[in-house]
Amino acid sequence: MKVLEFKAKGNKTQYAAIDEAIRTGQFVRNKCLRYWMENKGVGQKELYRHNTCLRAEYPFVKDLNSHACQASVERAYSSIARFYDKCKKKAPGKKGYPKFKKFSRSVEYKTSGWKLSGDAKSINFLDKKGIGKLKLKGTWELWRYEQKLIKRVRLVRRADGYYVQFCIKVYEKESLEPTHTNIGLDVGLKEFYTDSKGGVEQNPRFYRKSEKRLKFHQRRVSRKKKGSANRKKAINRLGRTHLKISRRREEHAKRLARCVIHSNDVVAYEDLRVKNLIKNHCLAKSINDAGWYQFRKWLEYFGQKFGRQTIAVNPAYTSQNCSSCGAVVKKTLSTRTHTCKCGCQLDRDHNAAINILKRALGTVGHTGTWVVLVNGRK
């Protein structure tokens, strides 16, 4: 599945209609969750029937396209199914009991309720919410794909405007010439990553560099009167700053991942659980700022697209073991140089990257753990 995203251009009336459609989708999802909580053993079919009752009872729900309401039901049931799955597997920690949505930002249509123009430069929403015709601004060539391949159309609200996402059922494969090189990557906080060849990529630290600006906008929000128009404007400016940081981080991870995949046949990296690592409050901000999850996600996506092998290995003792003789050389986080009795002296991260590559080549590993086929700006 491929996702193409376009900026939606309309007027204030249309934007208000989009907001109303988003609120209606949120209402249907929350009502289905409430119905599930009050009736034990309810499945997806019963939730669909409850949605039919909601459309008969509430006129504003009936104004939304029926397939859009079904998509909201599916969102509710996916959270329920995820909760049941974690309970059956006895996953450690919280199981993620479904919660009511307070601030939804998107509504999803299926194959009906919208019509794309012939040149694919505008889209018309046909339900009774009054969204109407929206112009599409973007560089993607949507006209290349047949309309029957578009399985979902999603309206998304962000701090800098409204977007239309097209989920297209197409799987792209590209072949590259073999490079006959393998590489191991050790991600870090000082440098973004160090590879097994000794190469280093600097950590851009997008959040840290913008922190002063964020604090300025946060102060502006706190000084405004709650519920006022000026406070809403200040919140929007703060949201735009956060959005810019997240987009820069995502583009940085995407660019690096593509370059690494193009340059190597086998890419090995650590199987890190970022969710557990950020429990360390001293390092949580820096870990989130680095964007290790985004980097891994794009590595696996481009690895599948270009036919390269990506292997995630257990990171245990990769920093402690000597890459030359295998001896355990204990060191603290402040020790940045690996020095072994065998005479091996390397940078700590370089030594770890070599161990990661050796472990990947010596074991089967696992590939494609978190492959997310997403193409477009986030």
VENHU-V366654 format. One line per field, one symbol per residue. ss: DSSP state (A for helix, B for strand, O for the rest). psi: psi as a letter, one per 30 degrees, with the letter a starting at -180 (. if undefined). burial: b if it has 24 or more other C-alpha atoms within 12 Angstrom, else e. Layout:
# VENHU-V366654
ss=???
psi=???
burial=???
This chain:
# VENHU-V366654
ss=OBBBBBBBBOOAAAAAAAAAAAAAAAAAAAAAAAAAAAOOOOOAAAAAAAAAAAAAAOAAAAAOOAAAAAAAAAAAAAAAAAAAAAAAAOOOOOOOOOOOOOOOOBBBBOOOOBBBOOOOOBBBBOOOOOOBBBBBBOOOOAAAOOAAABBBBBBBBBOOBBBBBBBBOOOOOOOOOOOOOBBBBBBOOOBBBBBOOOOBBBOOOAAAAAAAAAAAAAAAAAAOOOOOAAAAAAAAAAAAAAAAAAAAAAAAAAAAAAAAAAAOOBBBBBOOOAAAAOOOOOOAAAAAAAOAAAAAAAAAAAAAAOOOBBBBBOOOOOOOBOOOOOOBOOOOOOOOBBBOOOOOBBBAAAAAAAAAAAAAAAOOOBOOOOOOOOOOOO
psi=kkkkkkkkkaleeeeeeeeeeeeeeeeeeeeeeeeeefjkgkaeeeeeeeeeeeefejefeffkkeeeeeeeeeeefeeeeeeeeeeefhklakfhkklkkejlglkklbglglkkleghglkkkfagfgebkkkkjlfkifffkkfffjfkkkkkklfgaklkkjjkikjkkkklkkfhklkkkjlaeekelklfffkkkkjfheeefgeeeeeeeeeeefflkkfleeeeeeeeeeeeeeeeeeeeeeeeeeeeeeeeefflekkklkikjeeeeffjfffeeeeeeeheeeeeeeeeeeeeegglkkkklkgkgffekkfefgljjkllffjfkkklfffkjlkeeeeeeeeeeeeeffleaklhehkjikjlk.
burial=ebbbbbbbbbeeebbebbbbbbbbbbbbbbbbbbbbeeeeeebbeebbebbbebbeeeebbbbbbbbbbbbbbbbbbbbbbeeeeeeeeeeeeeeeebbebeebbbbbbbbbbbbbeeebbbbbbebebbbbbbbbbeeeebeebebeebbbbbbbbbeebbbbbbbbeeeeeeeeeeeeebbbbbbbbbbbbbbbbeebbebbbbbeeeeeebeebbeebeeeeeeeeeeeebbebbbebbbbbbebbbbbbbebbbebbbebbbbbbbbbebeeeeeeeeeeebbbbbbbbbbbbbbbbbbbbbbbbbbbbbbebbbbbbbbeeeebeeeeeeeebbbeeeeebbbbbbbbbbbbbbbbeeebebbebebbbbbbb
